[in-house]
């Protein structure tokens, strides 16, 4: 019985030195565990899994790193966060141990000056970290890159993003109504994580586009809003579909903004087929798309078209790109049927905002 799968973790937690140092919270015999965690403010509004000693020890089996190692300083309070604290929140989120390296890399990705998670929390815009995962690990842990890729139903996709957000909330103190001042918020503040469909794409992957080898496991964080659908069910040529995608991208965040906000385009397999059939690679797609993403500044100046929002009059007479160089990320993912793609608008980019950031996933 001592090696029974249902008993071994409890025995290890009871009789061995697991190396865990977190403070224990005793829950009364008549107290409901789920309600107790709601009452203590540890949840994101959904029930969480109780992080018992046995569960946390089992979660730590997913990494070779020591429980006491410092992962990063977690904003907004810049609290030192250990591997153990991440494991606790990964348990609460519903992760499996093999997801932990992805959670750790994702957390390290957003806790950087480049990504600026403090600013992402403090802005009134409803944005949050969007995680795109590349590499063999996506299949090893069963991530979804296909049907309902941006939705529910896949444990790895949903719990990895959720674990990161719980760390920000429970360790860093980034709770709604405190430092988090979003006017509306979005699902990105709960969990927005998915894998790229690498095998079904004729192009290089997002990670390769960002300088990584295809065999490397990589997570890329993008500060984005909720996705919106772009429908084009009639384009049969690459150029027609490209124009359609461009028209949608021009309105990302606002049709009155240029250069200041980045974007993420998720191309579905049926839409990708147009570019595959035309023999286009990623480089040609980006070059051709860029030509359709040029904006005449006179059309979006303050007061143009009776709209007070816009560029200052001093910027009149210019032709400007919608996105800065490298400011549009393009990913292939989605189910095999459906002539739709998805657009995720970004937040303010650069030193005053957030830049897309990538990290290698290590054991």
Order of alpha helices (4+ residues) and beta strands (2+ residues): alpha-alpha-alpha-beta-beta-alpha-alpha-alpha-beta-alpha-alpha-beta-alpha-beta-beta-alpha-beta-alpha-alpha-beta-beta-beta-beta-beta
